[in-house]
Amino acid sequence: MNSSREVVLIVGAGPVGLVATASLISRGIPVKLLESTADLAQDLRASTFHPPTLDFLDELGIAKKLVDQGLVCENWQFRDRKKGVIATFDVGLLKGETNFPFRLQCEQWKLTNALREFIDNHPDGELITKTTAEAVGQDEDSVWVSAKNEDGILTKFEGRFLIGADGARSVVRKAIGANFEGMTIPEIFLVLSTKFRYEDEISDLANIAYISDPTEWLVLLRTLTLWRVLLPTNPDHSEEFIMAPENVEKRLQSVVLSKEPYEVMHKTAYKVHERVASKYIDKRIFLAGDAAHINNPLGGMGMNGGIHDAVNLAEKLTSVWRGAPLENMGRYERQRRKVAIETVQAQALRNRAILNAENEHQRSAYYKELQDIVADERKHKEYVMRSAMITSLRELEKVE
Ligand SMILES: Cc1cc2nc3c(=O)[nH]c(=O)nc-3n(C[C@H](O)[C@H](O)[C@H](O)COP(=O)(O)OP(=O)(O)OC[C@H]3O[C@@H](n4cnc5c(N)ncnc54)[C@H](O)[C@@H]3O)c2cc1C
């Protein structure tokens, strides 16, 4: 085989493509990582790191760097907008199960910057920016990606395997003919960040709070410097209307009345989907992260689940690279597709159901269930193991 083909090609330098690259090069497998933008995304996206994700990142020497730049949260809450705290979940119960028994609130871009540094300093990793994959293909023992640079010039990259980590609109997913099955949530999610001190205004507020209400639920998430407020928004309103400063101010004033106008540092509004690709694999081509599955952010499982895909995929691909049969990759799809459907999607939808339950009887039943869980130490730990995504990783071992 031509030595220039002795690489894994990865399309997309989001957190998933970067983790896959770092995991492969740290095992001695050369990677070319193609990214359409000039710089990695620096905007507001995921901000929660679950414990097993930090355990994986620790193997790359990156977890402690993130902990130093983030906010360690030992618990999180379900609340009712009027009644206050319903249940507080203690992530500290995970001591002994993980080296990081907490949720870390840290911006996604801090992870991607750390991974970029890791790759830039490694001889086997090459990040090629300003290069957009347009078409992909394969034959019996190789793959190719045809990609355009900023001047519109096409280059054909060749390799032994290809990972599509190119996000929700994945070109690679379309090229392998996978359907993106599921639905779009009938709400826009508006995310605002502000320096307002919610901890001084809302009693017993944890740094991560899911706040249920029949008319307007919300999520409050704290990072080291800001609070993020996530609010569901009428999809019939235009983006211009949703983002207008006076409307943003009204939404924030409805959460907590403030004499001073709110200082809004960032705002984003996005449509949320619940979709899983019908297949993750086509012979030498694999999907991971948002390219394979997307879900609502309630529970912070999108980026974490994508990183777990990347680690699983890199481990299996390493053994195939070293001579194991290509068919072994099928277990990657069976394991990770199951997690996407049965854990991530199911849990994210359930979290949304608790937050927006309109029926008083149904809401009280959810609250009672959560309170019963925290009152029983065994159930409490089981719940935290599941919501921290440890259970889904352990159960995978049983999937052949
Ligand atoms: C605006 C926004 C807000 C979000 N907020 C939250 C949140 O609050 N909480 C949460 O849990 N999750 C949130 N998410 C989701 C979370 O960011 C994703 O789950 C996570 O980024 C998935 O990582 P990924 O690497 O799979 O995909 P992405 O981060 O989407 O990365 C894909 C990369 O591929 C590149 N790319 C795409 N197509 C091509 C191509 N053809 N050729 C070359 N490169 C290509 C893109 O430029 C991008 O860098 C948000 C996402 C967005 C977009």
The ligand as an SDF file (V2000), in Angstrom:
LIG
                    3D

 53 58  0  0  0  0  0  0  0  0999 V2000
  -25.1840   26.4570   18.9930 C   0  0  0  0  0  0  0  0  0  0  0  0
  -25.0220   25.1760   19.7480 C   0  0  0  0  0  0  0  0  0  0  0  0
  -25.2720   25.1520   21.1130 C   0  0  0  0  0  0  0  0  0  0  0  0
  -25.1350   23.9660   21.8340 C   0  0  0  0  0  0  0  0  0  0  0  0
  -25.3820   23.9650   23.1670 N   0  0  0  0  0  0  0  0  0  0  0  0
  -25.2350   22.8290   23.8640 C   0  0  0  0  0  0  0  0  0  0  0  0
  -25.4790   22.8180   25.2410 C   0  0  0  0  0  0  0  0  0  0  0  0
  -25.8420   23.8350   25.8380 O   0  0  0  0  0  0  0  0  0  0  0  0
  -25.3370   21.6430   25.9190 N   0  0  0  0  0  0  0  0  0  0  0  0
  -24.9540   20.4750   25.2640 C   0  0  0  0  0  0  0  0  0  0  0  0
  -24.8290   19.4200   25.9020 O   0  0  0  0  0  0  0  0  0  0  0  0
  -24.7050   20.4770   23.9450 N   0  0  0  0  0  0  0  0  0  0  0  0
  -24.8410   21.6090   23.2410 C   0  0  0  0  0  0  0  0  0  0  0  0
  -24.6070   21.6120   21.9200 N   0  0  0  0  0  0  0  0  0  0  0  0
  -24.2330   20.3390   21.2950 C   0  0  0  0  0  0  0  0  0  0  0  0
  -22.7570   20.0390   21.4370 C   0  0  0  0  0  0  0  0  0  0  0  0
  -22.0290   21.2040   21.1600 O   0  0  0  0  0  0  0  0  0  0  0  0
  -22.4410   18.8980   20.4970 C   0  0  0  0  0  0  0  0  0  0  0  0
  -23.0750   17.7140   20.9920 O   0  0  0  0  0  0  0  0  0  0  0  0
  -20.9600   18.6420   20.3280 C   0  0  0  0  0  0  0  0  0  0  0  0
  -20.3050   19.7710   19.8250 O   0  0  0  0  0  0  0  0  0  0  0  0
  -20.7560   17.4660   19.3760 C   0  0  0  0  0  0  0  0  0  0  0  0
  -19.4520   17.4350   18.9340 O   0  0  0  0  0  0  0  0  0  0  0  0
  -19.0620   16.9120   17.4990 P   0  0  0  0  0  0  0  0  0  0  0  0
  -17.5780   16.9730   17.4690 O   0  0  0  0  0  0  0  0  0  0  0  0
  -19.7380   15.6200   17.2180 O   0  0  0  0  0  0  0  0  0  0  0  0
  -19.7120   17.9200   16.4540 O   0  0  0  0  0  0  0  0  0  0  0  0
  -19.4480   19.4820   16.2510 P   0  0  0  0  0  0  0  0  0  0  0  0
  -19.0650   20.1330   17.5020 O   0  0  0  0  0  0  0  0  0  0  0  0
  -20.6220   19.9930   15.4990 O   0  0  0  0  0  0  0  0  0  0  0  0
  -18.1670   19.5140   15.3140 O   0  0  0  0  0  0  0  0  0  0  0  0
  -18.2100   19.1760   13.9430 C   0  0  0  0  0  0  0  0  0  0  0  0
  -17.0390   19.8450   13.2560 C   0  0  0  0  0  0  0  0  0  0  0  0
  -17.0240   19.4250   11.9100 O   0  0  0  0  0  0  0  0  0  0  0  0
  -16.7670   20.5210   11.0650 C   0  0  0  0  0  0  0  0  0  0  0  0
  -17.3510   20.1800    9.7630 N   0  0  0  0  0  0  0  0  0  0  0  0
  -18.6590   20.0250    9.4670 C   0  0  0  0  0  0  0  0  0  0  0  0
  -18.8050   19.6590    8.1760 N   0  0  0  0  0  0  0  0  0  0  0  0
  -17.5600   19.5690    7.6600 C   0  0  0  0  0  0  0  0  0  0  0  0
  -17.0480   19.2170    6.3740 C   0  0  0  0  0  0  0  0  0  0  0  0
  -17.8720   18.8880    5.3670 N   0  0  0  0  0  0  0  0  0  0  0  0
  -15.7090   19.2190    6.1820 N   0  0  0  0  0  0  0  0  0  0  0  0
  -14.8760   19.5670    7.2030 C   0  0  0  0  0  0  0  0  0  0  0  0
  -15.2940   19.9030    8.4320 N   0  0  0  0  0  0  0  0  0  0  0  0
  -16.6220   19.8890    8.6650 C   0  0  0  0  0  0  0  0  0  0  0  0
  -17.4410   21.6860   11.7620 C   0  0  0  0  0  0  0  0  0  0  0  0
  -16.8930   22.9370   11.3590 O   0  0  0  0  0  0  0  0  0  0  0  0
  -17.1470   21.3710   13.2180 C   0  0  0  0  0  0  0  0  0  0  0  0
  -15.9360   21.9270   13.6550 O   0  0  0  0  0  0  0  0  0  0  0  0
  -24.7330   22.7730   21.1740 C   0  0  0  0  0  0  0  0  0  0  0  0
  -24.4700   22.8080   19.8060 C   0  0  0  0  0  0  0  0  0  0  0  0
  -24.6030   23.9910   19.0850 C   0  0  0  0  0  0  0  0  0  0  0  0
  -24.3050   23.9870   17.6140 C   0  0  0  0  0  0  0  0  0  0  0  0
  1  2  1  0
  2  3  1  0
  2 52  2  0
  3  4  2  0
  4  5  1  0
  4 50  1  0
  5  6  2  0
  6  7  1  0
  6 13  1  0
  7  8  2  0
  7  9  1  0
  9 10  1  0
 10 11  2  0
 10 12  1  0
 12 13  2  0
 13 14  1  0
 14 15  1  0
 14 50  1  0
 15 16  1  0
 16 17  1  0
 16 18  1  0
 18 19  1  0
 18 20  1  0
 20 21  1  0
 20 22  1  0
 22 23  1  0
 23 24  1  0
 24 25  2  0
 24 26  1  0
 24 27  1  0
 27 28  1  0
 28 29  2  0
 28 30  1  0
 28 31  1  0
 31 32  1  0
 32 33  1  0
 33 34  1  0
 33 48  1  0
 34 35  1  0
 35 36  1  0
 35 46  1  0
 36 37  1  0
 36 45  1  0
 37 38  2  0
 38 39  1  0
 39 40  1  0
 39 45  2  0
 40 41  1  0
 40 42  2  0
 42 43  1  0
 43 44  2  0
 44 45  1  0
 46 47  1  0
 46 48  1  0
 48 49  1  0
 50 51  2  0
 51 52  1  0
 52 53  1  0
M  END
$$$$
